[in-house]
Amino acid sequence: MKPMEKFQAVLDLHLKHHRALSYGLVTLLTAGGERIFSAVVFQCPCTTATWNLTYGLVFLLVPALVLFLLGYALSTRTWRLVTGCCRRARSAHSRCCSRQLRCVQVCMELTAAAALAPLTWVAVALLGGSFFECAASGSAALARSLCRDRHPNCTAQLPLVPCGKATAAGVQDLLLQLKSQSQVVGWCLIAAVIICFLIFTCVSRCLSPVSFLQLKFWKIYLEEEQKILKGQATEHASELAKENVKCFFERLPPRQLNTPSIKEWQQISSLYTFNPNDQYYSLLHKYVNRKKDSDSIKSSEGDAMIPALGFVDSSGITNTFQL
């Protein structure tokens, strides 16, 4: 096979499975980042119980929170949801109830997607055990449980266990118990996440209004639509920029170019809703098929947000990093 053919095969594989590959890459990078933090950056202070607990929890939970917020920030659906919402909220003609319900549903789906990286971080950290060992050695409740029937100085020396400095008889052996507890919690978290993911996927697919093959066709259509839209938008923007620059230097009146209005951009940028009576594959598809030029394509009776069709809003003419 020629090099170009190999490259094309890899490109086709990426386009076909880009979402699964993206999730896999995020998971691998998160797991790798946790291992680097655990081996290079993390050093349990082993001083006081309070400081051990704080330090361990910060390394366990704060990076997870950062990854969770990044998951929101890097999602196209987030910006579809919030762009212009303050202006819409001030409008006297807005219909809040149905919109808020849809926003809540989208937020729940966004939360589930954004939780992948932080849950990976926490699960890998628990399997490694370092963060949990440090935090647990500073917990008064765990100290009472672990030090029952042990050396009288066990509670005082427990914060030294993660650093291997405990001198009281049998106290240092508690490190293995802390590690095993951490790993059990980690495996339980992984199992719970997989079960929840399978249940959500099964329920959303069960409620899908279209068949399996039509769903695949839908995704192919969206990829092609966004590819063509990006090309046409680039070409039109370039032509508009050239015309404006030319008129500026030559002191000529600009040639009128047919650029979509603010209202038209808003109509194809809102959240997608499905209506079984009119099966449109995107808001752009719905917009160009409206019966009258004055018609709005905003949600009407019979429209619904279907979790299985959430991928429609995830498409965009550019990626989130550039937004």
GIDA-V480759 format. One record per helix or strand of 3 or more residues. SS is the DSSP state (a for helix, b for strand). FROM is the first residue (numbers start at 1). TO is the last residue. Records with the same first field share a line. If there is no record, write none. Layout:
BEGIN
SS: FROM-TO + FROM-TO
END
This chain:
BEGIN
a: 3-16 + 18-41 + 49-73 + 76-82 + 85-90 + 96-128 + 130-136 + 140-146 + 154-163 + 174-206 + 212-250 + 262-269 + 283-288 + 307-309 + 311-314 + 320-322
END
